Amino acid sequence: MALTYTNYKSFASVVAHYENIKPVREKAHGTSRDIRPIGDRTRKWERIVKLSRNCYALSDGYHRGDPTFSHWRGSSAGKMEYYAPIVWRKHKDGVETVRIMNTTGPDNGCDPSRYDFINRHTPRGLHFMQGNARQYISKSGLYEDKIFLAKGKTVTAYEYKYYLESPHQWSPNRNKWAQRKDDNAALVFTRDGGNWIHNPTTGKEIPKGPQVNKELKAKYRGALKKFFEWGMTMSPLLPLDQQYIMGRMDELRKHFYPTTGYQPWNPDWSRAILVDEDHPMRLHLWVQFASQATDGYGWNPTYAVKDVQTKDDLRRVRARFNSFFNTNAGFMKQ
């Protein structure tokens, strides 16, 4: 199946392409669904959809609002023009706009097929870009003028209701990103001759990443220091191999949740161990950290805590220690 690149320059070129496409004849539906693929007809879900005589969507299929190739949740609810990756519109005054929409989901989600589609069909004069796990639209093709293309958070009423009634068993907050209110994530550009002007009222600012809760962490500074010094003293004596590590992790699990097959790690457990030098799971917590502070790949990793020869080596282990406990002991805040 060939990938198609369009690079339309105007609303008229989208309309002309649409009218020149012969609808796909399907065995079950004939041509009643009026599927007009942008390019390769075997990729019929990638198509141009006529929403009205003045509005056309470039759809990659299987997104919310697609009545033909439904979203994985099984719902075609929602509006095609809201969830489609690219929507061309010609307004009553003759002004042309294009709306570009990222995927919809949590910030840590990833939809390579959507990114690829936008990249292949970005209007002439605009450029799709990626960097640092984020997506952008640029007019020059350079990062200097990139505009953040945020992931959408607005879902259909059907999906929102599903999330409320069916929280994830182990991660009840996993779908808290979803909302019903329009979050204005898409970017809208107005065509001015051969140039595009971004509507500054559309789009969102780049979200700030999680920050260390310095006030909370300061309360454990002394405990962290003692734990690190104790652990580094103990490390040369530990037989860090897969069997030993798995044994300690199994004991750690049984200590905190002996009757449950799985529970997410509770930062309170780490904090309790840090402040109690006689805690029975103190060694186990250190092994948990040491097992993740490794170099190399495969079944023969090098454990950083056992390979400290210089001050730089020690500094590197300490940095990993801080990073590990920022998350493990819940010292991060959004």
Number of C-alpha atoms within 10 A of each C-alpha: 8 9 12 15 14 16 17 15 17 19 21 14 13 20 17 10 15 19 13 9 16 13 18 18 14 12 7 7 10 12 14 11 13 17 22 24 24 25 19 14 18 11 16 18 19 23 21 26 22 18 15 9 9 16 20 24 24 24 26 24 22 20 25 26 22 23 17 14 19 16 16 10 12 12 18 20 18 17 14 22 22 18 24 26 25 27 25 26 23 17 11 8 6 9 12 21 23 24 19 24 26 22 25 21 18 15 15 8 11 15 11 10 11 19 18 13 20 24 19 16 20 21 21 15 16 19 20 22 20 15 8 5 9 15 17 18 24 19 19 12 14 11 14 9 12 18 20 21 26 25 24 24 20 21 22 19 13 14 19 17 12 12 17 13 9 11 14 12 9 10 10 12 11 13 16 13 14 19 16 13 10 11 15 17 22 22 24 23 19 16 18 11 9 9 13 19 12 18 12 10 9 16 22 18 11 11 10 7 9 10 11 16 14 13 9 12 17 12 10 15 13 13 16 19 13 13 21 18 11 14 20 18 12 14 19 13 9 13 11 19 14 12 9 12 18 15 11 18 17 12 14 19 18 13 12 14 11 12 9 9 8 10 12 7 13 12 15 12 14 17 18 14 20 24 16 13 14 10 12 12 23 19 19 20 21 19 22 16 17 23 20 14 18 17 11 9 8 6 8 11 16 16 19 19 25 19 13 16 8 9 9 10 14 16 12 15 23 17 11 18 19 14 14 18 18 19 13 19 20 19 23 18 12 9
